[in-house]
Amino acid sequence: MTIEIREVQTDKDLITFVRYPQKLYHGNPYWVPSLVMDDINTLKKDVNPAFEFCEARYFLAYKDGSIVGRVAAILNHRHMEAWNQSYMRFSWLDFIDDREVSAGLMGKVEDWAKAKGLTAVHGPLGFTDLDREGMLVEGFEETATMATFYNHPYYPQHLEALGYGKDTDWVEYEIQLPSEMNEKITRLVDGVKRRYKFKLLRVRKKKELLKYASEIFEIFNNEYKHLYGVIPLNQKQIESYTEQYFGLINPEFLPIVTNEDGKIVAFGITMPSLSSALQKGKGELLPFGWLHLLNAFRKNDRADLYLVAVRSEYRGTGANAILMEEMHRVFLRHGIKKVETNPELETNGLVQAQWKYFEKRQHKRRRCYIRRFE
């Protein structure tokens, strides 16, 4: 049968677009759904502040009257200006194992890119670096996290058959936490604190975190801007992410290191793993999804790392060791035994060096693909 590609036009279409993976991955023990509400807010032009500098179109593939695939095409004007690359992004890509379906979806993305006079299509990449990115190429029998896409093993094969090749890779590690603190790290941390007069900021209530949000995002913008595809967040985006996520974070899971003047030197954003809770709730908050999430925050033996950053002028001082030690203490206190690092660029040796004191395994790899037009 002929494959039909339809563009998302209505709110009802958008909900269908967001919920399609629930059908595709039904019964898959490794797939973790995103929160439907979060995806809708990210994709809606009147909600996501990234649309101040982005354009987007969403497509659904149909076969015999049934949905068999989806893709988002994103034109990020600030990326083109900052990186001097006239590229179209694709993301939210899912499809059945049918080459005609994947070709039809990616063909729509490429057609729009060519109509805009662009020179390439790359992805999966979202509107910002805080969206999920990268296609899984290793680790198909590992449970995904809230921060990452999962995909079937045939996805990379389809893209490569369409002429897409590797542009960059991210790797992910599972850290096995020792049941006791590492004395070597503790001695190092004590010396670093004395030498540089660093302190751990003790925040007791979630509301107290809000006053540090702008400085945290300022560090993120400065220290991540050189990484692949990253575009600094604007003020409206910072406010949106602060409102969306800072109310969820237990202050214990967000260690902050300051200097003697109270300026933030480094921070780490972590949370108990929500993978199992999202699977149980199928990405929905109602009727019982919220209860599964609440239970995951209260009792969990796994945690996820989301963002770790050290101001460039303080690199090499050992500030990151203070973060690592404090995270270890908090995790032990809460019964955490394993930690997911989430994606790190394979070339980012500074980040990967942080795990040298821990037992780890590199269990996943994901890829940003690119196809350049002749």
N, C-alpha and C positions, 0 to 999 in steps of 0.2 A: 504493500500500500504506500501511497505517496505521503511523505512527511510534510506537515503544515506547520509553519512557524508564525506565531501570532505575537504581536507586541502587547505588553501589559498596558491597559488603558484606564482601568477603573480600580477603585479600592478593593473590590471583590476579586479582580484579577491579581492584585498584589498579594492578597491573603493566600490565594491559590499558589502563587509563585513561592511564597515563604514556606508553605506547608508541604510542598511537593516531596522533599526528602523523607518525610514521615512514611510515605508510600514506598519510595525507592529502597529505603534501608530498614523496612519493617523486619524485625527479628534479628537484625545484625547486632551482635553483642559489643562491637567496638565503636559503633557510631554514637556520638553524643549530640543531641539536638541543641540548637541555640534556643534562647527564649524567643518565641514567636513575636512577642511584643517588642523586644529589642530590635529584631530584624526589620520589622515594619517601620519603626521609628527611624532606623538608619536609612532605609530606602525611600522614605517619603520626602518629597522636595520641600514641603512646608514645615518639616520638623527638624531635619538634619542641617545644622548651620554650614556644613561643607558645601551645600548647594550654592553658597555665595560665590564659589569659584569652580564648581563642578557642574557638568551636565551628565545625565545618565538615561539609558534606555534599557528596558527589561524585556526579555523574550521567553516565550513558552513554546515547546515543541509538542505537537499532537500526532498520534498515529492511531488510526481506527477509532477516532473520537476520544482517546484517552491521552492524558498528559504523560509524556515520556522524557522530558528534559526541560532545563531552564538555563539561562545565563543573563548576567548583568554586564552591560558595556558602560564604562565610566570614562569621561573625558575630564581630566584634572588639569585645569589651566595653570595652576600654581606649580604643579610638577613640571610642566613643560618649560615654564620660566626659570625655575630654580635649577633644573638639571639640563636645560637646553636639549630636551628630547621631545620630539613631536610624536609621542606614543599614545595609543589608546589602551586603557586597562580593561581586563575582564575579570569577573569574579562571580560568586554564587553559581558556579557551574556544576550541574549534575545532569546525568543522562543514563539511559539504559545502554546495554552493550550492543549498540547498533551504529555502525560507522556513518550511515546516512543521517542519523539524528545529530551526532556530534558535529558532523560537517555542516549541517544546516544551521545549527546554533552559532558556531564560530564564524560561519559565512556572513551572518547578519552583523556580527561585531566588526568583521573586516570590511564589509561594505560601508558601514558608517564611518570607520576610520579613513577609508580611501576618499569618501565623499567630503570629509573634513580636511583632506590634504595631508594626512599623517603618514609617517614612514614605517610604523610598526605597531604590533599589538603584543602586549605582555601581561602576565598575570599567573595565577590569581592574586590580585591586589585590590584592596578596597579603596574607600575614599581617603582614609588616613592609615598610618602605620598601626593604629590601635584597633583597626578592623582585622578580622582573620585574613591570613594571607598564606600563599604557598600551597602547592598540590602535593599530597603525600606520594612519595616514591619508594619509601622503605618503612616498614612497621605497620603493615596492614592488619596484623593480629595483636595490636596494642590498642588499648582504650584511648580514645581521643580526650581532649580537655575542652572546657568551655571556651578557651581562647583560640581553638584551632578547628579547621575543617577536617572531616574524615572523607575519604573517597575510596571507591572500589579500585582494585589493582589494574583494571583495564583502562582507567582514565589516561595515564601517561602514554600508553600505547596508542590511543586514539589521537592525542595531541601530536605525538611524534609523527604519526602517519599523515597528519595535515601540514607538516613542515615546521613544527615548533621544536625548538631546541633549548637547552639549559642557558639561562642568563645568570642565575645565582641559586645557591642552596642554603637552607637553614637546617641545622641539626638540633635534636632534642635529646636530653639526658634524663634518666631516672636515677635519682640520688637515694642511696640506702643510708639512713641516718644511724650512726652508732648509738647505743643505748646510754652512753655516758659522754660528757663533754671531753673534747680533745685538749689535753693539758698544754700541748705545744701552741695551739691557737690562743688559748687563754693567756699564756705568758706573753705572746706577741701582742695581743690586744691591750693588756695592762701597760706594756711599754709604749705603745702607740698613744694611748690616752694621756700618759704622763708627758711624753715628749711634745705632742702637738696640742695638748689641752682640749682634746675632743671630749664631747659628752653625748650620752644617749638621751634623747628627748623623751620624757615620760608623759605620754598622753593617756588620760584615763577614760575620756568619753568621746564618742564619735563626733559630737558637735565641735569638740576642740580641734579636731583634725582640719575642719573647714578653713581655719585661718592660715593653715600652712599649704593649702592646695595651690594657690597661685605661685608660690616659690617652688614647689615641687614640679609643677608644669613648666616653669621657666627653666629649671635644670634639665628637664626632659627635652625641651626644645633645643637647648644649646648643645647637649651631649649626644643627642641622637641624630641631629640634622645631617651628619656626614654619612649615615648608614643608608643602605640601598633603599631608594624610593621614598625616603622620609621627607615629609614637608612639615615644618613647624606649625603647631596649632595656633589659630587666632583666638582672640579673647572670647568670642561667642562659643567656640568649640570647647575651650577650657571650662567655661561656665556650665556647658551642657554635660561634659564628662564628670565634672565635680558633683553636679546634682544627681547624675545617674548612678555613680559608683561609690562615692565617698561615704554615703550613708550605710553602705553594706559592709564596709571594712571594719573589722575588729581592730582597734588601735594597737593591740599587742602584735598584730600581724603586719604592721607597717613601721618597722624600726627607722628612726631618723637620727642621724649623727649631726651635731652642730659643733662649731668652733667656739672659742671663748667669748666671742661677741654675739653668739646666738644665731649666726648665719648657718643655714643648712649646707652641710658639706656633702652628704650622701643620704640616700634613702633606698628602701626596698619595699615593694608592694607585693604581698602574698595573701593567699586566702586558703581555707580548707577546700579540698577538691569538691566541685559541684557536679562532677561527671555522672556519678550514680544517681544523684537527685534529679538531674535533668532527664536522664533516661527513664526514671520512674514516672516523672510528670509529663513526659513526651513533649517537653518544651513549652508546656502551658502552665500558667499559675493557678488556674481553676480547673476542677474543683479542689484538688489536693496537692497540686504542684508546689504551692507556697509552703506547705507543711513539710514536704520532702526537703526543700531547700533549707528551711529552718533547722531541721534535724541534722543536715549535713554541716551546718555551722556549729552546732552544739557538740556533735560527736563524730569524729572522723580519724582515720589513720593515714590519710594522704593529704598533701597540700600542693598547691600550684604557685610557682613564682610568675609574676606578671611583668614587673618593671624593677630594674636595679640600676641606679645611676650614681656616679661620683663626679663632682665638679672637676673639670680637667686640671685646674691648678692644684688639686689635692690628690691626683693620681700618684701612686707610688708611696703614699704616706702610711698605708695600712688601714685607711678608713673603711675600705670594703671588708677587711677582716673583722672589724667591729660589727658590721651588718651580719656577716655570716655567723659569728658567734651568737649574737642576740637571736637571730632566727632559729638557730639550733636549740637554744634555751627555751624559746617559746614553743617550738614544735614538740620537744620532749615533755613540756608541761601539759600540752594538750593531747598527748598520745599519738602524735604524728610519727610514722615510721618510714614513709617514702615520700619523696618530693619530685614533682615534674618541673623541669626548668622551663618548658615551653620553648618556642623557636629562638635559636641564636644563629646569626650568620656564621657559616662554616669558617670564614676568614677572621672572625672576631676572637683572636687568641686571648685578649685581656679578660673577656667574660668567661671563657672556658677555663682559664687558669684559676678561677675562683673555686672550682670544684676539686682541686688537686688533693685536698686533705680528706676527701670523702670517697667511699666506694661508689662507683657510678657505672652505668652502661649507656652507650649511645644507641637508643632503641628506635628512633624515628628520624627520617629525613624528608624534607619537603622542598619543592622546587618552584622557582619562578621561571616560567617558559616565555619565550619570545619568538615571534615570527616577523622578520623584516621584509618589507615589500621591495621587489626589484625595481 
